[in-house]
Amino acid sequence: MEDFKQEFLDIFYDNIEREGAEKLLEWLERSDFFTAPASTRHHSCQAGGLCMHSVLVYRRFLRILEGEYGKDWEKKISKESVAVIALLHDVCKVGYYAVDTKNVKDEHGVWQQVPYYRVEDSLPYGHGEKSVYIISSFMKLTRDEAMAINWHMGAFDERAKNSHVLSQVFRNYPISFLFHIADFESTYLDEKI
């Protein structure tokens, strides 16, 4: 997992230069961002999984952008925006998980206490909108960045249920749609539970 942390830091330092970025990175370093899981059971549900997920999504996002727009994809979105969106889309999960134990039978039928992650949301502010809120307290986001981060869950976002808002977002902000695809491709194709 240390390799993913170093890759995250390299991408961050090489691409994100706006005012407030250093303070945001300092906050991430003080938080559990680099040790937290990405989920409790769906993907990257191990220590360091959140950082790993962010890096893998970044890689997917770059491939999708090049596939959609070709070698000139930077005419559509800057390298800085790609890094901001991909690396920071799930900062809402900082302080979100706690380690607990549960009883599970081993292969011999004997009960064992095993550790697992449970949700203990210290700032219940939603998901994508919570990431936008946190990032915005450190640095400004562009409209495309905010929309992509806010709606990265796509139809899995409870706010999108029985609403036309998501189709409006994806139609008006195609980067948001492409990022949603990157997030889900990484989750289901690159990450193991």
N, C-alpha and C positions, 0 to 999 in steps of 0.2 A: 504494500500500500504506500510505502514511502516513495516509490517511483511515481505514483499518481499525484502525490502531493507536490513533488518537485516539478512534474509536468504542468500541474495547475499553476504553480508559482511562476514558472517560465513563461507560460502563455499570458498570464496576468501582466507581468513586468514588461514583456515584449510588445503588448498591444494596448493596454489600458493606461492612458496618460492624463485623463481629465482630473480636474480639481476634486479632491475628496477621495480619490481612489486609494491613496496610501492609508488614510484613516479607516476606510472600509476593510482593507486587507489586515490592518492591525486588529480590528474588531474580530475578523474571521479567525485570526491566529489565537486570540484570547478565548474564543468560543469553542464549541465542540464540533465545528464544521469539518475538520480534518479527521475526526475520530468517530463521528456519528454514522449510522447506517443511512441508506437512502430510503428504506422502508422497513416495516416490521416483518413482512413475509413475501412481498411481490417481486422485488428486485434489489440486488446489492444490499441484502439485509445483514451485513456484517460490519464490524468496526472499520471505518474508513470508506464505507460504501458510498456515502454522499459525495465525497470528493471524487472517487472513481467514476461515479455516474456522471458528474459534471464534465469531467474530461472526455469520457466516451461520447457524451452528447455533443460536445464541441467538435470532435472528430467527425461524427455523423453529419453535423450541420454543414461543415466545410464541404463534405462530399456531395451533399444534396444541393448546395448552392452552385457548385461547379457543374453538377449534372443538369441543373435547371437553366443556368445562365452562361455556362461555358467558362473559359479561362478569364473572361472579363467580368466575373461576378461582382468584383469590387465597385463596379459602376452602379450597382443596386444597393450595396450595403458595405460599410467600412469594416476592416479587420477589427477595429476597436469595438464596433457594435456586435460583431459576431462573438467576440470574447465576452463582452458584458452579458449578452443574452444567455449564452451557453453556460458560462462558469457560474453565473449568479442566479439563474432562474429558480433554484430551490433553496435559497438562503432562508426561506420560510421554515425550513426544517432545523435551523439552529435552535437548540434548547427545546426540541420537540419530543425527543425520545429519552426514555429512562430504562436502565437495565433492571430487570426483576427476575424472579425464578418461578418455575412452574414444575409440577410433578409429571413425569413422563415414564412409562414403562420401558425398560431396556429390552434387548433381544431375549433375555431370560425371564421376562415377566416381572422383574424387580423394579419397584418405583424408585426413580432417581430425581433429584432436584437439578434442573438444568436452567441455565440463564436464557433469557429472551428479552427482546426489546418491546416495550409498550409505549403507547402515546401518552405524553404528559405535556400538553401544549401550554407553555408559559405565556404565550401571547396569542390567544384564539382570535385571529383576525382574518381567517380564510387561508387560501393557498397562494395562487398567483398574485392576488392583490396584496397579500402580506409581504411577498418578496419585493414587489414594487415599493411598498411602504418603507421597508427596511433599507433598501438600496437608496431610495430618495432622501433618506435622512443623512446620507453621507455625500452623495453626488447626484447631479442631474442626469436624467435619462432622456433620450430622444423619444418622440412619439412611437416610432417603430419598436424601439427597445421595450418601452413600457407595455405596448400592446402584446408583443411576443411573449414577454414574461408573464403578464397578467393572464393570458389565455392559453398557456402552453398545455394545459390539461384537455383542451378541446371539449368534446362532448362528455367527457368524464367529470367536468366541472359542474357542480350542482347548479350554478347560476345559469348554465346553458340549457337546462331542462325546460322543455315547453316554451322555448324562446327562439326568436330569429336573430338574436344578437350575435351568436357565433358565426353564422353565415355572413353577416354584415362585416364582422371583424376580418374573417378570412378573405372575403372579396375585396375589401378596402385596404387591407394590410397583408399582402401575400407572404411577406417575410414571417408573419405570425403562423400562417399555415405550414410553411416549410419547416419552421422550428418545431411546431407540434409533431410533425412527422419525424424529425430527428430525435426528439425526446422519446417517442414511442418505439422507433426502430432500435434505439440503444437499449431501452428497457427490455424489449422482447427478443432481440436478436443478439445483442452483445453481452448482456449481463446474466449471470447465473444466480439463482436463489441461494 
